[in-house]
Amino acid sequence: MNQRIPLAKVATIIRGLTHASDAFADSGPVFIGQSEVTQSGNVAPRFVKGGIDNLVKLEAGDIVIASMDQTQRVLVIGDQLVGSVLGHGCLAIRVEQSSSLASSAFLAAWMRTDDYRRQANTLFSGVTIARLGAKVLGAIELPLLPQRRQEALVVLADQFQNARESLTVALAHVEQLERIELEIFFRENDQ
């Protein structure tokens, strides 16, 4: 069995402060809220109004979860989302730069496993709306794997991510082809 440590030993858990109602500007920092996380960032961007105090800005490698999403989806902040604003109801996990125990990529891959999901699902609390709090998220136990195993898990997760992205593109092309072919069919029958 692998040794385990609390997530808070390798990462800082950050609470989002900006409410979604503040994300209706034409430009400004991109808002990352529950919709953005649950849709894997594949939604039209919402921008935060200028002049808002207490903005929590996201950094490359931050892992964002929606605290009320019991499906446990994660959104990893890439270069294109650096500086985005973390929304209320979301938590960001920022791996400490000094940590040699786990990388952000390994942590994001592990958070897609049943090991993480089982632990997280037991920690949701709330009478009306169940949510995962920052403190209990930090208590989830991360397995400490040898570096080569961590790297292998990241490679495997990347392969599946690439496959999902390819399928998404292929599906979009099939849907576009379907629309075109159906339109051609109806135009041919009109003549």
VENWO-V620793 format. One record per pair of residues at least 12 apart in sequence whose ideal C-beta (glycine too) atoms are under 8 Angstrom apart, sorted by the first residue. I is the first residue (numbers start at 1). GAP is how many residues later the second one is. D is the distance in Angstrom with one decimal. If there is no record, write none. Layout:
# VENWO-V620793
i: (I	I)
gap: (GAP	GAP)
d: (D	D)
This chain:
# VENWO-V620793
i: (2	2	2	3	3	4	4	4	4	5	5	5	5	6	6	6	6	6	7	7	7	7	7	7	7	7	8	8	9	9	10	10	10	10	10	10	10	11	11	11	11	11	11	11	11	12	12	12	13	13	13	13	13	13	13	14	14	14	14	14	14	14	14	15	15	15	15	16	16	16	16	16	16	16	16	16	16	17	17	17	17	17	18	18	18	18	18	18	18	18	18	18	19	19	20	20	20	20	20	20	22	22	22	23	23	23	23	23	23	24	24	24	25	25	25	25	26	27	28	28	28	28	29	29	29	29	29	29	29	30	30	30	30	30	30	30	30	31	31	31	31	31	31	31	32	32	32	32	32	32	32	32	32	32	33	33	33	33	33	33	34	34	34	34	34	34	36	36	36	37	37	37	37	37	37	37	37	38	38	38	38	40	40	41	41	42	48	52	55	56	56	56	57	57	57	57	58	58	58	58	58	58	58	58	59	59	59	60	60	60	60	61	61	61	61	61	61	62	62	62	62	62	62	63	63	63	63	63	63	63	63	63	63	64	64	64	64	64	64	64	65	65	65	65	65	65	66	66	67	67	67	67	67	67	68	68	68	68	68	70	70	70	72	72	72	72	72	72	74	74	74	76	76	76	77	89	91	91	91	93	93	95	101	102	102	102	103	103	105	105	106	106	106	106	106	107	108	109	109	109	109	110	110	110	112	115	116	119	119	120	120	120	123	123	123	123)
gap: (141	142	143	140	141	137	138	139	140	96	136	137	139	132	133	134	135	136	86	100	130	131	132	133	134	135	130	131	92	133	85	86	89	91	92	97	132	82	83	84	85	88	91	96	127	81	82	84	78	79	80	121	122	124	125	42	48	72	77	78	79	80	120	41	71	76	119	16	17	40	70	71	72	73	74	75	76	37	38	39	69	71	13	30	34	36	37	38	67	68	69	70	68	69	13	14	15	26	67	68	26	27	30	23	24	25	26	62	64	22	23	25	22	23	24	25	21	20	19	20	21	22	18	19	26	28	54	55	56	15	16	17	18	51	53	54	55	14	15	16	17	53	54	56	26	32	43	45	49	52	53	54	55	58	13	33	54	55	56	57	32	34	35	53	55	56	28	39	51	27	28	29	32	36	37	38	53	28	31	33	35	33	35	34	40	126	37	33	30	29	30	36	26	27	28	29	19	23	24	25	26	27	28	34	18	23	35	17	18	19	22	15	16	33	34	43	44	14	15	30	31	32	42	12	13	14	29	30	31	41	44	45	48	12	13	22	26	27	28	29	25	26	28	46	67	72	23	24	22	23	24	64	65	66	21	61	62	63	64	51	54	60	39	40	44	45	48	49	34	37	38	28	29	32	15	42	41	43	46	14	44	12	43	40	42	48	47	51	49	52	39	44	45	47	48	35	49	44	45	47	48	32	33	43	45	28	24	21	22	12	17	20	13	14	16	17)
d: (4.1	6.0	6.1	7.5	4.7	4.0	6.4	5.5	6.7	7.0	6.7	5.8	6.1	6.2	5.4	7.1	6.1	7.3	7.1	7.8	6.6	5.3	7.2	4.9	7.4	5.2	3.3	6.9	7.3	7.8	5.9	6.1	4.4	5.1	4.9	7.4	6.6	4.9	5.9	4.8	6.3	7.4	7.9	6.8	7.7	7.6	4.8	6.7	5.8	7.5	6.0	4.4	7.7	5.4	4.9	5.9	7.8	6.6	6.7	4.3	7.7	6.1	7.7	7.5	7.9	6.1	5.3	7.8	7.5	5.9	3.8	4.6	5.1	6.4	4.1	6.9	7.1	4.9	7.4	5.6	7.2	6.0	6.7	6.1	6.4	7.7	6.2	7.1	5.1	6.9	5.4	6.1	7.3	4.9	5.0	7.7	7.9	7.6	6.0	7.2	5.6	5.5	5.7	3.9	6.5	5.5	7.8	7.9	7.2	7.0	7.8	7.1	4.3	6.2	4.5	7.0	6.6	5.5	4.3	5.1	6.5	5.5	6.8	4.9	6.9	7.3	5.9	6.1	4.7	5.1	7.2	6.3	7.7	6.3	7.7	4.3	7.0	7.6	4.3	6.4	5.1	7.0	5.4	5.8	6.4	5.8	7.0	7.7	6.9	4.7	6.7	5.8	5.8	6.6	7.3	7.7	3.2	7.5	6.8	6.2	4.0	6.7	6.7	6.8	5.3	6.3	7.9	6.5	7.7	5.5	6.3	4.3	6.5	6.0	7.4	4.7	6.2	5.8	5.4	7.4	5.6	6.7	6.3	5.5	7.2	8.0	4.8	7.9	5.0	6.6	4.1	7.2	5.5	7.2	6.5	7.6	4.7	6.4	6.8	7.0	4.7	7.4	5.7	6.0	6.7	6.2	6.6	6.0	6.7	5.8	5.1	7.1	6.6	7.5	6.6	3.7	7.6	7.5	4.3	4.7	6.8	5.2	7.5	7.3	5.6	7.6	6.9	4.4	8.0	6.5	6.2	5.0	6.5	7.8	6.6	6.8	5.6	7.1	5.1	7.7	6.7	5.4	7.4	7.7	7.2	7.7	6.3	5.5	5.5	6.4	5.5	4.4	5.0	7.1	6.2	5.9	6.9	4.8	7.8	6.6	6.3	6.8	7.1	8.0	6.9	4.8	5.7	7.6	5.8	4.9	6.6	7.3	7.9	4.8	7.8	7.6	7.2	5.6	6.0	6.6	7.4	5.9	6.0	6.3	7.5	6.7	6.7	7.4	4.5	7.8	7.7	4.2	7.7	6.2	5.6	7.1	7.3	4.9	5.3	7.3	3.6	6.8	7.2	6.8	6.4	6.9	6.8	4.7	6.6	5.9	7.3	6.2	4.3	7.4	7.4	7.1)
